[in-house]
Amino acid sequence: MDDQHMQIGEVAARTELSLRTIRHYEETGLVLPSARSQGGFRLYTETDVARLMVIRRMKPLGFTLDEMRDLLDATDRLDGKCDLDDDEREVLLERIRAYEQAATEQVEKLRVQLSRAEDFAATLRRRLP
């Protein structure tokens, strides 16, 4: 990814997250701006945007901030420049597998809820003249 920096407004538009939400994720340590401008404005990279997108996708699935932090830590370590031994790599992969399984289970629950909601809306439509 390139080193081009974006200000928070552009990041908010690209991620469809509010400025307030992005600042909250910074306060909680989930995503830190890669740099600051001379005027003190937050500057973000494509990597930061990708990180925010992971968080955005986890939130509606009910993951907590701690779970988001844990998953991001695991992916950061796997993607990092330091060498991991096979055991460390397998532990990190197992953490990611657990999140994948939890996400898959939550998606299925949401599909059931959506189906019920669609049935309910159809029931109401049938009652209308």
N, C-alpha and C positions, 0 to 999 in steps of 0.2 A: 504494500500500500504506500501511496506517496506521502510526502511530508507536508502537503498543503494543509493549512489551518483554516478552520471555519469558526465564526463567532456563534454564540449560543442560539441566536435567532434562526440561523440557517440550519443548525442541528435540530432545533425544535420543529422546523418545517419538514425536514427530511424524515424525522422519526415519528412525527405526529404526536409528540409529547409536549406538554406545556413547559414554559420556562421554569415555572415553579417546581414541576416534577423533576426536571433535570437538575435543578439546584438541590432539591431534596436528595436525589441519588448521590450528588456530590457530598452533601453533609453526612450521609450515612457511609460514605467511602466506597460505594459501588462503582462509580465512574468519576474519575478525577480529570479535569482538563489537562491536556498534554502540555499546555503552555499558557502564558498570560501575555497580553499585548503590553506595550509600553504604558498604555493608559490603564492597565489593570483588568482589561476585558478577558474573559475566559476564551481560550482557543482550543479547538478540538480537531482531531484527525479522523480519517476514515476508520481507524481501529477503534476510536472512542465511539463513533456512530454504530459500529458493529456491536460493540458491547452494550450500548443502550438498546439496540434492537433485541438482543438476547433477553434483557430485562423486560422489555415491553411484551415479548412473547410469553414470558414466564408468569407475569402478573395475572392475566385472566385465568390461568390454570391454578391459581391459589397458592403459588409458592410464596414463602415468606422472604423477607429481606435477608435473613440469615441463610436460607437455602440458596437464594440467588448468589449471595457472596461466596458460599461454599462451591457452587458449580463454577462460577467465574474463576475462583482460585484454582480449581482442578484444571480447567481448560487453559488458564494462564501458564500453569506449571508444565502441562503437556506441550504447549506451544513455545515455551521459553527456550532460551539459548543454553541453559545448563543441561548437562547430561544427566539422565535419570537411569538408575539401574533397572533391571527387568521387574523386580519386585515393586519398586516405587511406581513404575509405569502401570503395572497391573492394578495396583490399589487405586490409582487415579482413574483408570478406565472403568473399574468397578463402580466408583462413585458416579461417573457419568452414566453408566448403564442403569443405575438405580434411578437417576433423574429421568432418563428416557422412559423407563417403565412407569414411573409415577405420572409423567406427562401423558403417556398413552392411555393409562387408566382414567385420567381426568378428562381427556378428549372424549372417551367413550361415555362417561357420565354426562358430559355436555351435549353429546349427540342425543341421548335419551331425553334430556330436558328440552332440547330444541324440538324434538319430535312431539313431545307432549304439548309444548307451546303452540306448535303448528296445528295440532289436533284441536286445541282449545279455540284458536282463531277461526278454524274452519267451522266449528260448532256454532260460534257466534255469527259467522257469515250466513249459515243456513237459517238462522232465526230471523234474519233481516228480510224485509219484503223486496 
